[in-house]
Amino acid sequence: MPRLLQVLPFGEELFDVVKTFGCGAEPWEAEVADWIKRRNGALRQVSRGRCLVWLYFTDEDDLVGYGSLGPHDWVWPDLNSPPRTTHHIPYMGVDARYQREPSDEPPEWRYSSQIIRHLLGQAIREADENPSRERILGLYVHPANTRAIRFYERVGFQPYEKRFRDPHTNIEYLAMFRRL
């Protein structure tokens, strides 16, 4: 039987729980972990109503990861189109201890797959409640994070021609989308 994650909405009362969260040593892994651990990161976005964030736990109350979802303006369906409000995953992270786990489960029951399925379900619900938004789910991913790119492709995301250049790091992130 698959080991299912428990889901809790993230807020101030759970801020101490994420203080030791870590995705790994690569720069993109540190960025993902940093966003959930900073008061001016995920917590600020939640408090301002800009996105929803969930924490995912094992039955033993170990923090496995987090996911987020919010609206975002993308030029869609191509770069010559006007911006349209879409559904967007600002960040998603799995603690380094739980990446590729449970290893004895098929990929569709691994923790990362459970998190993305939850986010997809939430995005579909949001799309049903907000028919003015485009029925796509987008995200940006660091171009060197090939493992994440393969994961997103496996769960139905496709590359999109749009890019996002971080003005602080000058890194150009790849855009990916999936229809809802």
N, CA and C atoms as an extended XYZ file, in Angstrom:
540
Properties=species:S:1:pos:R:3:atomname:S:1:resname:S:1:resid:I:1 pbc="F F F"
N         0.842       -1.177        0.000 N   MET     1
C         0.000        0.000        0.000 CA  MET     1
C         0.892        1.246        0.000 C   MET     1
N         0.604        2.212       -0.867 N   PRO     2
C         1.441        3.409       -0.934 CA  PRO     2
C         1.424        4.198        0.375 C   PRO     2
N         2.560        4.813        0.673 N   ARG     3
C         2.654        5.682        1.841 CA  ARG     3
C         2.214        7.079        1.426 C   ARG     3
N         1.016        7.462        1.847 N   LEU     4
C         0.433        8.728        1.432 CA  LEU     4
C         0.867        9.864        2.352 C   LEU     4
N         1.095       11.016        1.751 N   LEU     5
C         1.484       12.196        2.507 CA  LEU     5
C         0.264       12.887        3.100 C   LEU     5
N         0.480       13.509        4.241 N   GLN     6
C        -0.527       14.349        4.878 CA  GLN     6
C        -0.269       15.784        4.416 C   GLN     6
N        -1.319       16.539        4.167 N   VAL     7
C        -1.195       17.888        3.615 CA  VAL     7
C        -1.744       18.906        4.605 C   VAL     7
N        -0.960       19.975        4.847 N   LEU     8
C        -1.407       21.077        5.696 CA  LEU     8
C        -1.134       22.403        4.996 C   LEU     8
N        -2.092       23.328        5.045 N   PRO     9
C        -1.827       24.666        4.502 CA  PRO     9
C        -0.737       25.347        5.328 C   PRO     9
N         0.174       26.029        4.663 N   PHE    10
C         1.285       26.713        5.331 CA  PHE    10
C         0.849       28.095        5.801 C   PHE    10
N         1.253       28.414        7.005 N   GLY    11
C         0.993       29.735        7.578 CA  GLY    11
C         1.951       29.977        8.725 C   GLY    11
N         1.778       31.103        9.381 N   GLU    12
C         2.663       31.522       10.477 CA  GLU    12
C         2.844       30.426       11.523 C   GLU    12
N         1.767       29.709       11.834 N   GLU    13
C         1.834       28.687       12.887 CA  GLU    13
C         2.768       27.520       12.536 C   GLU    13
N         3.114       27.358       11.250 N   LEU    14
C         4.010       26.274       10.835 CA  LEU    14
C         5.389       26.776       10.421 C   LEU    14
N         5.654       28.059       10.639 N   PHE    15
C         6.923       28.623       10.172 CA  PHE    15
C         8.129       27.931       10.807 C   PHE    15
N         8.070       27.616       12.097 N   ASP    16
C         9.211       26.959       12.758 CA  ASP    16
C         9.494       25.578       12.181 C   ASP    16
N         8.488       24.925       11.629 N   VAL    17
C         8.644       23.576       11.078 CA  VAL    17
C         9.578       23.566        9.872 C   VAL    17
N         9.636       24.649        9.106 N   VAL    18
C        10.410       24.667        7.859 CA  VAL    18
C        11.834       25.171        8.040 C   VAL    18
N        12.227       25.560        9.228 N   LYS    19
C        13.542       26.174        9.439 CA  LYS    19
C        14.717       25.290        9.050 C   LYS    19
N        14.564       23.985        9.136 N   THR    20
C        15.672       23.088        8.785 CA  THR    20
C        15.482       22.437        7.414 C   THR    20
N        14.476       22.866        6.662 N   PHE    21
C        14.190       22.284        5.350 CA  PHE    21
C        15.368       22.523        4.404 C   PHE    21
N        15.752       21.483        3.676 N   GLY    22
C        16.845       21.605        2.710 CA  GLY    22
C        16.665       20.657        1.547 C   GLY    22
N        16.837       21.177        0.352 N   CYS    23
C        16.658       20.364       -0.869 CA  CYS    23
C        17.969       19.838       -1.434 C   CYS    23
N        19.097       20.345       -0.967 N   GLY    24
C        20.384       19.919       -1.496 CA  GLY    24
C        21.339       21.085       -1.617 C   GLY    24
N        22.512       20.809       -2.174 N   ALA    25
C        23.590       21.797       -2.217 CA  ALA    25
C        23.665       22.597       -3.517 C   ALA    25
N        22.979       22.162       -4.557 N   GLU    26
C        23.020       22.902       -5.825 CA  GLU    26
C        22.361       24.270       -5.641 C   GLU    26
N        22.789       25.272       -6.393 N   PRO    27
C        22.211       26.618       -6.220 CA  PRO    27
C        20.687       26.646       -6.353 C   PRO    27
N        20.126       25.902       -7.289 N   TRP    28
C        18.670       25.899       -7.459 CA  TRP    28
C        17.978       25.195       -6.300 C   TRP    28
N        18.631       24.209       -5.708 N   GLU    29
C        18.060       23.532       -4.544 CA  GLU    29
C        18.063       24.467       -3.332 C   GLU    29
N        19.148       25.215       -3.176 N   ALA    30
C        19.226       26.174       -2.074 CA  ALA    30
C        18.174       27.273       -2.247 C   ALA    30
N        17.946       27.720       -3.480 N   GLU    31
C        16.939       28.755       -3.745 CA  GLU    31
C        15.544       28.276       -3.336 C   GLU    31
N        15.214       27.043       -3.677 N   VAL    32
C        13.896       26.485       -3.353 CA  VAL    32
C        13.736       26.355       -1.837 C   VAL    32
N        14.759       25.889       -1.153 N   ALA    33
C        14.684       25.757        0.303 CA  ALA    33
C        14.620       27.128        0.970 C   ALA    33
N        15.370       28.077        0.444 N   ASP    34
C        15.406       29.417        1.022 CA  ASP    34
C        14.036       30.093        0.963 C   ASP    34
N        13.294       29.909       -0.122 N   TRP    35
C        12.006       30.581       -0.281 CA  TRP    35
C        11.020       30.202        0.820 C   TRP    35
N        10.991       28.940        1.210 N   ILE    36
C        10.039       28.504        2.235 CA  ILE    36
C        10.529       28.900        3.636 C   ILE    36
N        11.831       29.106        3.814 N   LYS    37
C        12.382       29.385        5.137 CA  LYS    37
C        12.461       30.876        5.476 C   LYS    37
N        12.351       31.746        4.490 N   ARG    38
C        12.443       33.187        4.744 CA  ARG    38
C        11.067       33.775        5.046 C   ARG    38
N        10.999       34.645        6.017 N   ARG    39
C         9.728       35.327        6.316 CA  ARG    39
C         9.264       36.170        5.130 C   ARG    39
N        10.193       36.707        4.360 N   ASN    40
C         9.796       37.511        3.205 CA  ASN    40
C         9.707       36.670        1.928 C   ASN    40
N         9.645       35.365        2.085 N   GLY    41
C         9.481       34.455        0.956 CA  GLY    41
C         8.053       33.934        0.903 C   GLY    41
N         7.892       32.646        1.120 N   ALA    42
C         6.571       32.010        1.031 CA  ALA    42
C         5.577       32.605        2.015 C   ALA    42
N         6.006       32.828        3.237 N   LEU    43
C         5.087       33.337        4.262 CA  LEU    43
C         4.514       34.698        3.864 C   LEU    43
N         5.347       35.562        3.312 N   ARG    44
C         4.860       36.874        2.869 CA  ARG    44
C         3.865       36.719        1.714 C   ARG    44
N         4.162       35.827        0.774 N   GLN    45
C         3.253       35.619       -0.356 CA  GLN    45
C         1.896       35.095        0.114 C   GLN    45
N         1.910       34.198        1.092 N   VAL    46
C         0.659       33.666        1.646 CA  VAL    46
C        -0.104       34.770        2.366 C   VAL    46
N         0.587       35.537        3.211 N   SER    47
C        -0.096       36.566        3.996 CA  SER    47
C        -0.677       37.667        3.112 C   SER    47
N        -0.095       37.897        1.969 N   ARG    48
C        -0.612       38.906        1.040 CA  ARG    48
C        -1.646       38.339        0.063 C   ARG    48
N        -1.937       37.052        0.189 N   GLY    49
C        -2.933       36.434       -0.681 CA  GLY    49
C        -2.460       36.216       -2.108 C   GLY    49
N        -1.158       36.194       -2.321 N   ARG    50
C        -0.614       36.032       -3.681 CA  ARG    50
C        -0.504       34.585       -4.119 C   ARG    50
N        -0.449       33.695       -3.155 N   CYS    51
C        -0.420       32.274       -3.511 CA  CYS    51
C        -0.811       31.446       -2.294 C   CYS    51
N        -1.069       30.193       -2.546 N   LEU    52
C        -1.328       29.212       -1.497 CA  LEU    52
C        -0.104       28.308       -1.416 C   LEU    52
N         0.231       27.892       -0.212 N   VAL    53
C         1.377       26.999       -0.007 CA  VAL    53
C         0.920       25.881        0.914 C   VAL    53
N         1.354       24.671        0.599 N   TRP    54
C         1.029       23.505        1.422 CA  TRP    54
C         2.319       22.818        1.833 C   TRP    54
N         2.311       22.260        3.040 N   LEU    55
C         3.391       21.408        3.518 CA  LEU    55
C         2.908       19.968        3.480 C   LEU    55
N         3.830       19.058        3.192 N   TYR    56
C         3.496       17.634        3.048 CA  TYR    56
C         4.333       16.844        4.051 C   TYR    56
N         3.643       15.999        4.834 N   PHE    57
C         4.264       15.270        5.927 CA  PHE    57
C         4.037       13.770        5.801 C   PHE    57
N         4.979       12.999        6.366 N   THR    58
C         4.780       11.558        6.509 CA  THR    58
C         3.827       11.325        7.681 C   THR    58
N         3.413       10.075        7.862 N   ASP    59
C         2.576        9.734        9.015 CA  ASP    59
C         3.307        9.965       10.333 C   ASP    59
N         4.643       10.007       10.279 N   GLU    60
C         5.439       10.250       11.483 CA  GLU    60
C         5.690       11.744       11.694 C   GLU    60
N         4.992       12.590       10.956 N   ASP    61
C         5.106       14.055       11.055 CA  ASP    61
C         6.448       14.602       10.595 C   ASP    61
N         7.152       13.890        9.740 N   ASP    62
C         8.373       14.413        9.137 CA  ASP    62
C         7.990       15.245        7.919 C   ASP    62
N         8.579       16.432        7.812 N   LEU    63
C         8.324       17.298        6.668 CA  LEU    63
C         9.033       16.746        5.446 C   LEU    63
N         8.258       16.396        4.425 N   VAL    64
C         8.796       15.853        3.178 CA  VAL    64
C         9.057       16.965        2.174 C   VAL    64
N         8.123       17.904        2.077 N   GLY    65
C         8.286       18.948        1.070 CA  GLY    65
C         7.171       19.960        1.140 C   GLY    65
N         7.146       20.808        0.116 N   TYR    66
C         6.104       21.816        0.030 CA  TYR    66
C         5.796       22.087       -1.437 C   TYR    66
N         4.633       22.689       -1.651 N   GLY    67
C         4.232       23.107       -2.989 CA  GLY    67
C         3.438       24.389       -2.880 C   GLY    67
N         3.412       25.150       -3.969 N   SER    68
C         2.704       26.426       -3.967 CA  SER    68
C         1.956       26.604       -5.280 C   SER    68
N         0.942       27.441       -5.226 N   LEU    69
C         0.098       27.669       -6.399 CA  LEU    69
C        -0.477       29.075       -6.325 C   LEU    69
N        -0.466       29.769       -7.451 N   GLY    70
C        -1.043       31.106       -7.494 CA  GLY    70
C        -1.268       31.552       -8.924 C   GLY    70
N        -1.920       32.693       -9.101 N   PRO    71
C        -2.124       33.228      -10.440 CA  PRO    71
C        -0.843       33.884      -10.945 C   PRO    71
N        -0.702       33.927      -12.257 N   HIS    72
C         0.479       34.544      -12.868 CA  HIS    72
C         0.109       34.997      -14.275 C   HIS    72
N         0.600       36.135      -14.675 N   ASP    73
C         0.333       36.625      -16.028 CA  ASP    73
C         1.416       36.133      -16.986 C   ASP    73
N         0.981       35.358      -17.966 N   TRP    74
C         1.856       34.848      -19.019 CA  TRP    74
C         1.338       35.356      -20.347 C   TRP    74
N         2.256       35.633      -21.270 N   VAL    75
C         1.813       35.848      -22.642 CA  VAL    75
C         1.457       34.460      -23.165 C   VAL    75
N         0.242       34.340      -23.658 N   TRP    76
C        -0.267       33.014      -24.016 CA  TRP    76
C        -1.276       33.165      -25.128 C   TRP    76
N        -1.301       32.325      -26.126 N   PRO    77
C        -0.620       31.034      -26.278 CA  PRO    77
C         0.756       31.110      -26.934 C   PRO    77
N         1.223       32.322      -27.326 N   ASP    78
C         2.576       32.465      -27.850 CA  ASP    78
C         3.114       33.824      -27.433 C   ASP    78
N         4.360       34.068      -27.748 N   LEU    79
C         5.005       35.293      -27.279 CA  LEU    79
C         4.445       36.563      -27.915 C   LEU    79
N         3.649       36.432      -28.971 N   ASN    80
C         3.019       37.597      -29.604 CA  ASN    80
C         1.636       37.892      -29.028 C   ASN    80
N         1.191       37.089      -28.096 N   SER    81
C        -0.135       37.240      -27.497 CA  SER    81
C        -0.081       38.197      -26.309 C   SER    81
N        -1.232       38.765      -25.961 N   PRO    82
C        -1.255       39.611      -24.761 CA  PRO    82
C        -1.158       38.743      -23.505 C   PRO    82
N        -0.713       39.331      -22.388 N   PRO    83
C        -0.664       38.567      -21.131 CA  PRO    83
C        -2.062       38.106      -20.722 C   PRO    83
N        -2.114       36.893      -20.212 N   ARG    84
C        -3.354       36.323      -19.689 CA  ARG    84
C        -3.050       35.694      -18.340 C   ARG    84
N        -4.026       35.745      -17.466 N   THR    85
C        -3.820       35.159      -16.140 CA  THR    85
C        -3.926       33.644      -16.238 C   THR    85
N        -2.903       32.986      -15.744 N   THR    86
C        -2.821       31.523      -15.762 CA  THR    86
C        -2.652       31.028      -14.329 C   THR    86
N        -2.561       29.758      -14.176 N   HIS    87
C        -2.250       29.122      -12.899 CA  HIS    87
C        -0.746       28.850      -12.915 C   HIS    87
N        -0.110       28.972      -11.756 N   HIS    88
C         1.344       28.926      -11.733 CA  HIS    88
C         1.835       28.266      -10.446 C   HIS    88
N         2.893       27.492      -10.562 N   ILE    89
C         3.586       26.926       -9.404 CA  ILE    89
C         4.824       27.794       -9.167 C   ILE    89
N         4.778       28.700       -8.175 N   PRO    90
C         5.965       29.520       -7.915 CA  PRO    90
C         7.168       28.678       -7.476 C   PRO    90
N         6.939       27.769       -6.532 N   TYR    91
C         8.001       26.892       -6.036 CA  TYR    91
C         7.396       25.566       -5.595 C   TYR    91
N         8.213       24.530       -5.707 N   MET    92
C         7.892       23.204       -5.191 CA  MET    92
C         9.217       22.593       -4.766 C   MET    92
N         9.261       22.004       -3.578 N   GLY    93
C        10.510       21.423       -3.111 CA  GLY    93
C        10.294       20.158       -2.309 C   GLY    93
N        11.250       19.244       -2.443 N   VAL    94
C        11.258       17.997       -1.662 CA  VAL    94
C        12.565       17.987       -0.868 C   VAL    94
N        12.448       17.777        0.431 N   ASP    95
C        13.622       17.712        1.284 CA  ASP    95
C        14.582       16.647        0.743 C   ASP    95
N        15.877       16.921        0.835 N   ALA    96
C        16.890       16.013        0.286 CA  ALA    96
C        16.752       14.587        0.823 C   ALA    96
N        16.320       14.452        2.072 N   ARG    97
C        16.170       13.110        2.665 CA  ARG    97
C        15.074       12.295        1.994 C   ARG    97
N        14.145       12.973        1.315 N   TYR    98
C        12.982       12.282        0.760 CA  TYR    98
C        12.936       12.299       -0.772 C   TYR    98
N        13.968       12.801       -1.396 N   GLN    99
C        13.995       12.791       -2.855 CA  GLN    99
C        14.133       11.349       -3.344 C   GLN    99
N        13.344       11.028       -4.348 N   ARG   100
C        13.264        9.674       -4.938 CA  ARG   100
C        12.742        8.642       -3.943 C   ARG   100
N        12.019        9.097       -2.939 N   GLU   101
C        11.459        8.195       -1.923 CA  GLU   101
C         9.948        8.158       -2.037 C   GLU   101
N         9.316        7.126       -1.548 N   PRO   102
C         9.884        5.857       -1.127 CA  PRO   102
C        10.430        5.095       -2.335 C   PRO   102
N        11.659        4.675       -2.217 N   SER   103
C        12.347        4.031       -3.343 CA  SER   103
C        11.742        2.684       -3.710 C   SER   103
N        10.985        2.076       -2.805 N   ASP   104
C        10.359        0.787       -3.110 CA  ASP   104
C         8.978        0.948       -3.753 C   ASP   104
N         8.570        2.184       -4.024 N   GLU   105
C         7.284        2.454       -4.677 CA  GLU   105
C         7.522        2.795       -6.144 C   GLU   105
N         6.520        2.536       -7.008 N   PRO   106
C         6.655        2.982       -8.392 CA  PRO   106
C         6.707        4.512       -8.437 C   PRO   106
N         7.291        5.095       -9.497 N   PRO   107
C         7.453        6.551       -9.564 CA  PRO   107
C         6.179        7.344       -9.304 C   PRO   107
N         5.027        6.838       -9.722 N   GLU   108
C         3.793        7.606       -9.530 CA  GLU   108
C         3.366        7.704       -8.062 C   GLU   108
N         3.968        6.914       -7.170 N   TRP   109
C         3.637        7.002       -5.745 CA  TRP   109
C         4.768        7.582       -4.911 C   TRP   109
N         5.833        8.013       -5.569 N   ARG   110
C         6.897        8.678       -4.824 CA  ARG   110
C         6.376       10.015       -4.309 C   ARG   110
N         7.030       10.542       -3.309 N   TYR   111
C         6.548       11.754       -2.665 CA  TYR   111
C         6.446       12.938       -3.628 C   TYR   111
N         7.435       13.097       -4.510 N   SER   112
C         7.376       14.205       -5.473 CA  SER   112
C         6.146       14.089       -6.364 C   SER   112
N         5.788       12.882       -6.760 N   SER   113
C         4.603       12.672       -7.595 CA  SER   113
C         3.325       12.974       -6.824 C   SER   113
N         3.295       12.624       -5.546 N   GLN   114
C         2.116       12.940       -4.739 CA  GLN   114
C         1.941       14.455       -4.599 C   GLN   114
N         3.052       15.167       -4.430 N   ILE   115
C         2.979       16.621       -4.286 CA  ILE   115
C         2.477       17.250       -5.580 C   ILE   115
N         3.028       16.853       -6.718 N   ILE   116
C         2.604       17.478       -7.977 CA  ILE   116
C         1.155       17.117       -8.289 C   ILE   116
N         0.714       15.908       -7.952 N   ARG   117
C        -0.691       15.556       -8.177 CA  ARG   117
C        -1.617       16.432       -7.329 C   ARG   117
N        -1.228       16.688       -6.108 N   HIS   118
C        -2.027       17.571       -5.262 CA  HIS   118
C        -2.094       18.968       -5.879 C   HIS   118
N        -0.966       19.496       -6.332 N   LEU   119
C        -0.950       20.823       -6.946 CA  LEU   119
C        -1.793       20.852       -8.219 C   LEU   119
N        -1.732       19.798       -9.014 N   LEU   120
C        -2.570       19.723      -10.220 CA  LEU   120
C        -4.051       19.730       -9.854 C   LEU   120
N        -4.403       18.959       -8.846 N   GLY   121
C        -5.801       18.929       -8.405 CA  GLY   121
C        -6.267       20.287       -7.917 C   GLY   121
N        -5.415       20.975       -7.168 N   GLN   122
C        -5.761       22.314       -6.691 CA  GLN   122
C        -5.890       23.296       -7.861 C   GLN   122
N        -5.015       23.162       -8.848 N   ALA   123
C        -5.074       24.050      -10.018 CA  ALA   123
C        -6.353       23.809      -10.812 C   ALA   123
N        -6.757       22.568      -10.948 N   ILE   124
C        -8.006       22.261      -11.653 CA  ILE   124
C        -9.190       22.855      -10.899 C   ILE   124
N        -9.181       22.713       -9.581 N   ARG   125
C       -10.253       23.312       -8.779 CA  ARG   125
C       -10.287       24.833       -8.948 C   ARG   125
N        -9.116       25.464       -8.903 N   GLU   126
C        -9.031       26.912       -9.109 CA  GLU   126
C        -9.521       27.298      -10.503 C   GLU   126
N        -9.183       26.496      -11.501 N   ALA   127
C        -9.616       26.783      -12.880 CA  ALA   127
C       -11.130       26.703      -12.988 C   ALA   127
N       -11.733       25.733      -12.315 N   ASP   128
C       -13.190       25.610      -12.330 CA  ASP   128
C       -13.857       26.800      -11.639 C   ASP   128
N       -13.209       27.314      -10.579 N   GLU   129
C       -13.767       28.431       -9.822 CA  GLU   129
C       -13.476       29.787      -10.466 C   GLU   129
N       -12.473       29.850      -11.339 N   ASN   130
C       -12.063       31.107      -11.983 CA  ASN   130
C       -12.010       30.917      -13.495 C   ASN   130
N       -13.165       30.857      -14.155 N   PRO   131
C       -13.174       30.560      -15.592 CA  PRO   131
C       -12.493       31.625      -16.454 C   PRO   131
N       -12.200       32.795      -15.898 N   SER   132
C       -11.514       33.818      -16.687 CA  SER   132
C       -10.022       33.513      -16.837 C   SER   132
N        -9.482       32.617      -16.011 N   ARG   133
C        -8.067       32.237      -16.131 CA  ARG   133
C        -7.908       31.172      -17.215 C   ARG   133
N        -6.778       31.240      -17.900 N   GLU   134
C        -6.446       30.209      -18.882 CA  GLU   134
C        -6.292       28.876      -18.160 C   GLU   134
N        -6.746       27.813      -18.788 N   ARG   135
C        -6.677       26.485      -18.167 CA  ARG   135
C        -5.327       25.831      -18.448 C   ARG   135
N        -4.292       26.538      -18.024 N   ILE   136
C        -2.940       25.975      -18.084 CA  ILE   136
C        -2.279       26.180      -16.726 C   ILE   136
N        -1.323       25.328      -16.443 N   LEU   137
C        -0.515       25.431      -15.241 CA  LEU   137
C         0.918       25.600      -15.701 C   LEU   137
N         1.535       26.690      -15.303 N   GLY   138
C         2.908       26.967      -15.715 CA  GLY   138
C         3.861       26.979      -14.539 C   GLY   138
N         5.133       26.908      -14.877 N   LEU   139
C         6.185       26.996      -13.875 CA  LEU   139
C         7.476       27.392      -14.574 C   LEU   139
N         8.433       27.838      -13.785 N   TYR   140
C         9.788       28.100      -14.272 CA  TYR   140
C        10.725       27.137      -13.568 C   TYR   140
N        11.749       26.704      -14.292 N   VAL   141
C        12.709       25.765      -13.713 CA  VAL   141
C        14.121       26.195      -14.132 C   VAL   141
N        15.051       26.049      -13.200 N   HIS   142
C        16.453       26.384      -13.480 CA  HIS   142
C        16.939       25.499      -14.625 C   HIS   142
N        17.616       26.062      -15.617 N   PRO   143
C        18.006       25.275      -16.792 CA  PRO   143
C        18.983       24.140      -16.495 C   PRO   143
N        19.737       24.227      -15.414 N   ALA   144
C        20.672       23.154      -15.069 CA  ALA   144
C        20.020       22.056      -14.232 C   ALA   144
N        18.783       22.252      -13.829 N   ASN   145
C        18.097       21.273      -12.987 CA  ASN   145
C        17.434       20.217      -13.876 C   ASN   145
N        18.256       19.410      -14.509 N   THR   146
C        17.760       18.425      -15.480 CA  THR   146
C        16.866       17.372      -14.840 C   THR   146
N        17.127       17.037      -13.594 N   ARG   147
C        16.277       16.044      -12.919 CA  ARG   147
C        14.853       16.573      -12.770 C   ARG   147
N        14.707       17.845      -12.391 N   ALA   148
C        13.370       18.444      -12.264 CA  ALA   148
C        12.706       18.560      -13.631 C   ALA   148
N        13.461       18.941      -14.644 N   ILE   149
C        12.898       19.059      -15.997 CA  ILE   149
C        12.350       17.718      -16.454 C   ILE   149
N        13.103       16.643      -16.259 N   ARG   150
C        12.624       15.296      -16.636 CA  ARG   150
C        11.382       14.916      -15.832 C   ARG   150
N        11.370       15.250      -14.543 N   PHE   151
C        10.208       14.954      -13.701 CA  PHE   151
C         8.971       15.678      -14.230 C   PHE   151
N         9.092       16.968      -14.493 N   TYR   152
C         7.949       17.733      -14.991 CA  TYR   152
C         7.472       17.202      -16.348 C   TYR   152
N         8.394       16.816      -17.196 N   GLU   153
C         7.993       16.224      -18.482 CA  GLU   153
C         7.236       14.914      -18.255 C   GLU   153
N         7.702       14.113      -17.308 N   ARG   154
C         7.046       12.826      -17.021 CA  ARG   154
C         5.611       13.015      -16.558 C   ARG   154
N         5.330       14.125      -15.869 N   VAL   155
C         3.971       14.351      -15.374 CA  VAL   155
C         3.167       15.263      -16.302 C   VAL   155
N         3.632       15.436      -17.532 N   GLY   156
C         2.821       16.087      -18.559 CA  GLY   156
C         3.136       17.530      -18.883 C   GLY   156
N         4.166       18.111      -18.290 N   PHE   157
C         4.539       19.489      -18.633 CA  PHE   157
C         5.342       19.496      -19.930 C   PHE   157
N         5.192       20.560      -20.686 N   GLN   158
C         5.898       20.735      -21.948 CA  GLN   158
C         6.704       22.027      -21.896 C   GLN   158
N         7.799       22.086      -22.632 N   PRO   159
C         8.547       23.346      -22.700 CA  PRO   159
C         7.712       24.426      -23.384 C   PRO   159
N         7.933       25.659      -22.985 N   TYR   160
C         7.267       26.811      -23.590 CA  TYR   160
C         8.352       27.813      -23.959 C   TYR   160
N         8.122       28.571      -25.006 N   GLU   161
C         9.154       29.472      -25.518 CA  GLU   161
C         9.460       30.650      -24.602 C   GLU   161
N         8.589       30.937      -23.662 N   LYS   162
C         8.802       32.052      -22.734 CA  LYS   162
C         9.961       31.713      -21.787 C   LYS   162
N        10.690       32.719      -21.374 N   ARG   163
C        11.760       32.568      -20.402 CA  ARG   163
C        11.576       33.638      -19.328 C   ARG   163
N        12.211       33.402      -18.184 N   PHE   164
C        12.221       34.404      -17.127 CA  PHE   164
C        13.675       34.637      -16.734 C   PHE   164
N        14.127       35.870      -16.843 N   ARG   165
C        15.482       36.207      -16.434 CA  ARG   165
C        15.421       36.887      -15.073 C   ARG   165
N        16.082       36.267      -14.091 N   ASP   166
C        16.147       36.827      -12.747 CA  ASP   166
C        17.084       38.027      -12.783 C   ASP   166
N        16.589       39.217      -12.447 N   PRO   167
C        17.443       40.403      -12.530 CA  PRO   167
C        18.585       40.400      -11.506 C   PRO   167
N        18.473       39.619      -10.435 N   HIS   168
C        19.519       39.591       -9.411 CA  HIS   168
C        20.646       38.635       -9.766 C   HIS   168
N        20.300       37.508      -10.387 N   THR   169
C        21.317       36.497      -10.701 CA  THR   169
C        21.642       36.427      -12.186 C   THR   169
N        20.799       37.020      -13.009 N   ASN   170
C        20.903       36.978      -14.466 CA  ASN   170
C        20.706       35.565      -15.035 C   ASN   170
N        20.133       34.680      -14.243 N   ILE   171
C        19.837       33.323      -14.712 CA  ILE   171
C        18.541       33.361      -15.509 C   ILE   171
N        18.537       32.705      -16.656 N   GLU   172
C        17.339       32.631      -17.481 CA  GLU   172
C        16.668       31.272      -17.244 C   GLU   172
N        15.520       31.327      -16.589 N   TYR   173
C        14.786       30.111      -16.242 CA  TYR   173
C        13.937       29.646      -17.416 C   TYR   173
N        13.827       28.328      -17.557 N   LEU   174
C        12.978       27.741      -18.592 CA  LEU   174
C        11.531       27.767      -18.123 C   LEU   174
N        10.618       27.949      -19.053 N   ALA   175
C         9.194       27.899      -18.740 CA  ALA   175
C         8.637       26.570      -19.229 C   ALA   175
N         7.732       26.025      -18.452 N   MET   176
C         7.045       24.783      -18.824 CA  MET   176
C         5.574       24.970      -18.497 C   MET   176
N         4.695       24.252      -19.201 N   PHE   177
C         3.277       24.370      -18.942 CA  PHE   177
C         2.616       23.004      -19.113 C   PHE   177
N         1.430       22.927      -18.568 N   ARG   178
C         0.587       21.747      -18.737 CA  ARG   178
C        -0.850       22.239      -18.809 C   ARG   178
N        -1.615       21.689      -19.728 N   ARG   179
C        -3.021       22.044      -19.824 CA  ARG   179
C        -3.788       21.380      -18.679 C   ARG   179
N        -4.785       22.086      -18.176 N   LEU   180
C        -5.610       21.551      -17.079 CA  LEU   180
C        -6.886       20.949      -17.621 C   LEU   180
